[in-house]
């Protein structure tokens, strides 16, 4: 499990990003009360909770600081990002998406982050929920996470996301959420 000392240092390091929208301070990538739930499963190294938590925190730091290309590199080449479930790609600021409410591929993921950062969006992870059950998946693992969000300058209620991780590379295959 990640230690509080590690998290405190990581939080201090990650909250120094520049704001997107005028007069909107960036959100931290990880909350001070961040927790990782336990799992009875022995997961592959790149699907282990500590590994996934570190990558998600780095991803959210990139998202919150507007480093769109870096954020997109955490995804597989043709991965899917379905942010703000229920909204079309055009409604979240990305034309050319191929799925309702989602974007497919690193190029469109990068475009989404660029647009949303300029509008002041931010996501902070508060809890990571690893898979439960009796058999550890070999190829991919589905994680849940709780996020505090801001869309533009409006704080939104905390919401959950589902993240499918490839266990051989550690890359995100599919990201669903948060809600609108």
C-alpha positions in Angstrom: 0.0 0.0 0.0 1.2 3.5 -0.7 2.4 5.3 2.4 1.2 8.6 3.7 4.7 10.0 3.4 4.9 9.1 -0.2 1.4 10.6 -0.8 2.2 13.8 1.0 5.3 14.3 -1.0 3.5 13.4 -4.3 0.6 15.7 -3.4 3.0 18.6 -2.8 4.8 17.9 -6.0 1.7 17.5 -8.2 -0.3 20.6 -7.0 2.2 23.1 -8.6 0.6 23.0 -12.1 -0.7 26.1 -13.9 -4.4 26.9 -14.0 -6.4 26.5 -17.2 -9.3 28.9 -17.1 -8.6 32.5 -16.0 -8.6 32.8 -12.2 -9.2 29.1 -11.6 -6.6 27.4 -9.5 -5.7 23.9 -10.6 -7.1 21.0 -8.7 -4.7 18.6 -7.1 -4.3 15.2 -8.7 -4.7 13.3 -5.5 -6.6 14.2 -2.3 -4.9 14.3 1.1 -7.3 11.5 2.3 -6.7 9.2 -0.7 -7.1 5.5 0.0 -6.7 2.3 -1.8 -9.2 -0.5 -1.0 -7.8 -3.9 -0.5 -8.2 -6.9 -2.8 -7.7 -10.6 -2.1 -6.4 -11.0 -5.6 -2.8 -11.3 -6.5 -2.7 -9.1 -9.6 0.0 -9.0 -12.4 2.7 -6.3 -11.5 1.3 -3.7 -14.0 -2.2 -4.3 -12.7 -1.3 -4.2 -9.0 -3.1 -1.5 -7.0 0.1 0.4 -6.1 1.2 0.5 -9.7 -2.2 1.6 -11.0 -2.5 4.2 -8.3 0.8 5.8 -9.2 -0.1 5.9 -12.9 -3.6 7.4 -12.2 -2.1 10.1 -10.0 0.4 11.0 -12.8 -2.4 10.9 -15.4 -4.6 13.3 -13.3 -1.6 15.6 -12.7 -1.2 15.8 -16.5 -4.9 16.3 -17.0 -5.1 19.1 -14.4 -2.0 20.9 -15.6 -3.1 20.8 -19.3 -0.3 18.4 -20.4 -2.7 16.8 -22.9 -0.1 14.8 -24.8 1.3 13.3 -21.6 -2.2 12.3 -20.4 -2.9 10.7 -23.8 0.3 8.6 -23.6 -1.1 6.7 -20.6 -3.7 5.2 -23.0 -3.3 2.5 -25.6 -3.2 3.8 -29.1 -6.9 3.1 -29.9 -8.2 3.4 -26.3 -11.6 4.9 -25.5 -12.3 7.8 -23.1 -15.9 8.3 -22.2 -15.9 11.4 -20.0 -19.0 13.2 -18.7 -21.2 10.2 -19.6 -24.2 11.0 -21.6 -22.7 14.0 -23.4 -21.6 13.9 -27.0 -18.1 14.5 -28.1 -19.2 17.9 -29.5 -20.8 18.8 -26.1 -17.5 18.2 -24.3 -15.6 20.2 -26.9 -14.2 17.5 -29.2 -15.6 17.2 -32.7 -14.8 14.1 -34.7 -15.4 11.6 -31.9 -16.8 8.4 -33.1 -18.9 7.3 -30.1 -21.6 9.2 -28.3 -20.1 10.8 -25.2 -16.6 9.4 -25.9 -13.5 9.9 -27.8 -11.4 7.1 -29.4 -7.6 7.2 -29.9 -4.8 9.2 -28.4 -5.2 12.1 -30.8 -8.8 12.8 -29.7 -8.0 12.1 -26.1 -5.3 14.7 -26.3 -7.7 17.2 -27.9 -10.3 16.6 -25.2 -7.8 17.3 -22.4 -6.6 20.5 -24.2 -10.1 21.8 -24.5 -11.3 20.9 -21.1 -8.1 22.3 -19.4 -8.7 25.7 -21.1 -12.2 25.6 -19.7 -10.9 25.0 -16.2 -11.8 21.4 -15.6 -10.1 19.3 -13.0 -10.2 15.9 -11.5 -8.9 14.7 -8.1 -8.8 11.1 -7.1 -10.0 10.3 -3.6 -10.3 6.5 -3.6 -9.1 3.5 -5.8 -11.2 0.4 -5.9 -9.3 -2.7 -7.2 -11.1 -5.7 -8.6 -12.6 -8.2 -6.2 -13.4 -11.9 -6.7 -11.6 -15.1 -6.6 -9.6 -15.2 -9.9 -7.1 -12.6 -10.9 -7.5 -11.6 -14.5 -4.4 -12.2 -16.7 -4.9 -9.7 -19.5 -6.8 -6.8 -18.1 -8.2 -5.5 -14.9 -11.1 -3.2 -14.2 -10.6 -0.6 -11.4 -13.1 1.8 -9.9 -12.1 5.2 -8.7 -13.8 8.1 -6.9 -13.1 11.6 -8.2 -13.8 15.1 -7.0 -14.5 17.1 -10.1 -14.8 20.6 -11.5 -16.2 21.3 -14.9 -15.3 24.8 -15.9 -15.6 26.9 -12.8 -18.4 24.7 -11.3 -17.6 22.1 -8.7 -19.5 19.0 -9.3 -20.6 16.3 -6.9 -18.0 13.5 -6.4 -18.5 10.7 -9.0 -17.0 7.4 -10.0 -15.1 6.2 -13.0 -14.3 2.8 -14.4 -10.9 2.2 -15.8 -9.8 -0.9 -17.7 -6.1 -1.5 -17.5 -4.0 -3.7 -19.8 -1.9 -6.0 -17.5 1.0 -6.4 -19.8 1.6 -2.7 -20.5 -0.2 -0.9 -17.6 -1.9 1.3 -20.3 -5.5 2.3 -20.0 -7.7 0.6 -22.5 -11.1 2.2 -21.6 -12.0 5.0 -19.2 -15.7 5.6 -18.4 -16.8 8.6 -16.4 -17.1 10.8 -14.5 -20.8 11.7 -15.0 -21.9 15.1 -16.4 
